[in-house]
Amino acid sequence: MSAPAPLRAATVAGAALAVIFIILSAVVGGINVWRSHSASSYEAQAEQAQSEKAAVDQQITDAKTRLDAANVHKDAKAWCDSVTRDTAASIRDAIKTYDSATQAVKDAIHQECAPKETLANAQRAGAGADAAFSPGVPECTTDQVTTTINGTITLNSASPISSLGPLELTISGYTLDKGTTLNPSSPYQGTTTVTLTPGTPATFTISVPYDPAMTDKTECGFTMTSWWPTSL
């Protein structure tokens, strides 16, 4: 016996709706799966991007560290090269550069040329460096043509300068009346150089022109005008 037409129509419509529901459920499920997959993919990409950024940041940091180290070494070497016998007259400029340098550069200078650092610090002291040298009492003789000045000078072994080894000294000798000041243009003076070894007095002889106006008030003397380590 056949079902009534309305029943068959309802059954067909229900089946169609069921199929549509199944299809829609599959589509929705697919969308949810896609969304879940997309979210996971985005998270993975984000993590990878963060990892890559961290690696790049580290490379930048390492490169900056190497650059800074190279600049420190370059500045230290430039300072060391600037301190020479030929530039002794402008040693104050080197001292100012040293004082304004960073601690990293100062440490590099100490490693690169510690003796020059010691030299600069001794020159910085000015009178303190001069006080490290002890002059002996000069002996003077004259033959009314030339006045000969014989003297000695010693370096205090406790001075940091002694660590620099033998020094070349430039010494100026002169004659003048007691109680007067030496005129820089006086013709009655002369210079000599002598090597001084720390711990051992250096002896020297200086010849100066005879002053015909010499009296019993005339005396001779000498002063160290410069010094420099023979090893530098």
FENGIVEN-V628027 format. One record per residue. RES is the residue in one small letter. PHI is phi in radians with two decimals (* if undefined). Layout:
# FENGIVEN-V628027
[[RES PHI] [RES PHI]]
This chain:
# FENGIVEN-V628027
[[m *] [s -1.44] [a -1.25] [p -1.07] [a -1.02] [p -1.05] [l -1.16] [r -1.08] [a -1.12] [a -1.13] [t -1.12] [v -1.10] [a -1.10] [g -1.13] [a -1.10] [a -1.13] [l -1.10] [a -1.09] [v -1.10] [i -1.11] [f -1.09] [i -1.07] [i -1.12] [l -1.11] [s -1.08] [a -1.12] [v -1.11] [v -1.07] [g -1.07] [g -1.09] [i -1.10] [n -1.10] [v -1.08] [w -1.11] [r -1.11] [s -1.10] [h -1.14] [s -1.11] [a -1.06] [s -1.10] [s -1.13] [y -1.13] [e -1.09] [a -1.13] [q -1.13] [a -1.12] [e -1.10] [q -1.14] [a -1.10] [q -1.10] [s -1.11] [e -1.15] [k -1.10] [a -1.07] [a -1.14] [v -1.14] [d -1.03] [q -1.16] [q -1.10] [i -1.13] [t -1.08] [d -1.10] [a -1.14] [k -1.14] [t -1.08] [r -1.13] [l -1.14] [d -1.06] [a -1.12] [a -1.13] [n -1.18] [v -1.09] [h -1.08] [k -1.12] [d -1.14] [a -1.15] [k -1.14] [a -1.08] [w -1.15] [c -1.04] [d -1.20] [s -1.39] [v -1.71] [t -2.42] [r -1.04] [d -1.19] [t -1.84] [a -1.01] [a -1.16] [s -1.94] [i -1.07] [r -1.10] [d -1.11] [a -1.13] [i -1.14] [k -1.11] [t -1.10] [y -1.07] [d -1.11] [s -1.55] [a -1.32] [t -1.26] [q -1.09] [a -1.10] [v -1.19] [k -1.06] [d -1.11] [a -1.19] [i -1.09] [h -1.06] [q -1.30] [e -1.35] [c -2.69] [a -0.95] [p -1.05] [k -1.21] [e -1.12] [t -1.08] [l -1.04] [a -1.10] [n -1.15] [a -1.20] [q -1.17] [r -1.05] [a -1.17] [g 1.08] [a -1.05] [g -1.09] [a -1.21] [d -1.10] [a -1.18] [a -1.28] [f -1.78] [s -1.98] [p -1.44] [g -1.51] [v -1.32] [p -1.30] [e -2.02] [c -2.19] [t -2.38] [t -2.51] [d -1.99] [q 1.11] [v -2.19] [t -2.38] [t -1.80] [t -1.83] [i -1.95] [n -1.92] [g -2.65] [t -2.37] [i -2.59] [t -2.26] [l -1.77] [n -1.08] [s -1.16] [a -1.44] [s -1.30] [p -1.03] [i -1.09] [s -1.11] [s -1.24] [l -1.44] [g 1.48] [p -0.98] [l -2.11] [e -1.73] [l -1.82] [t -1.88] [i -2.13] [s -1.91] [g -1.96] [y -2.79] [t -2.19] [l -2.88] [d -1.32] [k -0.98] [g 1.41] [t -1.94] [t -1.81] [l -1.14] [n -1.43] [p -0.95] [s -1.66] [s -1.06] [p -1.38] [y -1.72] [q -2.71] [g -2.74] [t -2.29] [t -2.65] [t -2.07] [v -2.58] [t -1.65] [l -1.96] [t -1.73] [p -0.88] [g 1.63] [t -2.20] [p -1.09] [a -1.71] [t -1.86] [f -2.68] [t -2.34] [i -2.18] [s -1.84] [v -2.19] [p -1.04] [y -1.24] [d -1.67] [p -1.14] [a -1.59] [m -1.07] [t -2.29] [d -1.25] [k -1.64] [t -1.41] [e -2.34] [c -2.00] [g -2.77] [f -2.65] [t -2.54] [m -1.45] [t -1.67] [s -2.84] [w -2.59] [w -2.74] [p -1.10] [t -1.20] [s -1.49] [l -1.85]]
